[in-house]
Amino acid sequence: MKKGQTTVLKRVIVDFKKLDNNMLNLLVEKFPDGYDDDDIVTYRNANNEVVECVEVRTEDTAYLIKVSKRLVMAMEEFDDSDNDDAEDTNLGADELESTEEE
């Protein structure tokens, strides 16, 4: 890419119900302690309803994920289950030492 050029991001609005684990992971990485009012993007949809979202970006896409109480709960549950999996797969220092000696 030449100097001075800007990348045009594809913009996607995603409802909570359609989030996959990849998107939940991006959300948890960006907002590990949850999001704040300053993180919320507000706009009016075609029906003139106010919609609140949080933004997560990848290299080529800017996702606006609609905010709801269920989103907060899903992020917390995903983060908890992700931590549980990490604890199960990580070996402790004692286990590493005993493995190396054998």
N, C-alpha and C positions, 0 to 999 in steps of 0.2 A: 504494500500500500504506500502511495506517495505521501510525503510530508504535507500536512495541511488538509488532507482528505478526512472526512468523518465517516464513520460506519453507520449505515442506516439499519436500525434494529427492527426486526419484525415485532409487532405488538400483538399480544394475545391476552384476552380476558378469560380467566379460568374460574369456574364455580368450584366451591369447596368439594362438592360431590364428585367431581371429576379429577381430583388430585391423585396422582400415583405416588409411589414411594420415592421416586426421584425428586418430584416437586416438593414433597414433605421434607426430604433431606436438605434441599436448597433453602427452604424456609427456616429450618432449625439451625442451619449453619449461619444464615444471615441474622437471625433473631434468636440467639441461644437463650436469652432471658425473657423472651416474648417481645412483642412490638409495643410501641408507645403511640400516643396520639400524633406525635411528630412524624411517624412513619406511615401514617394513613393518607392515601390519595383519595380525594372525593371528586366525583363527577356526576352528571345527570345523564341517564340513559335515554333511549328513544321515547320511553313513556313518561319522561320528565320526572322520574324517580331518582332520589339521591342514592348513589351506590358508593360504598366505602371499600377500598382495596389496599393491599400492601404490594409493593413491587419487588420482584426478584428478577435478576438478570442473568442470562447465560451469555456466551460469546456473541450469539447472533439474535437473541430474542429477549424482549422485555415482557415479563408476565405480570399482569395485574390479577391478584388473587382476591376474590371477594371475601370480605371480613364477616365473620359470624362467631358466635360462642362455640359452635361446633369446630371451627377451624382451630381455635385456641386449644380445645380439648384434644383434637387430633394431633397437633404439634407436640403437646405434652406427652401423649401416649406413645407417639413415634419416637420421641427422644428417650423416654424411659425404656422402651423395648430395644432401642439401638444400644443403649448403655448396658442393658442386661446381656445382649448378644456379645458385646465387646468383652465383658467380664468373663463370660463363659469360654471365649476363645483365647484370651491372653493367659500366658503362663506366668506365674509369679517367679520371683528371683530364686526362692528355695527350690521350686520345681526345675528351673533351668540348671542350677548347680548339681542337683542329683542326676539329671539326665546326662550332663557332660561327663560325670565321673564314671558312668556305666559303660 
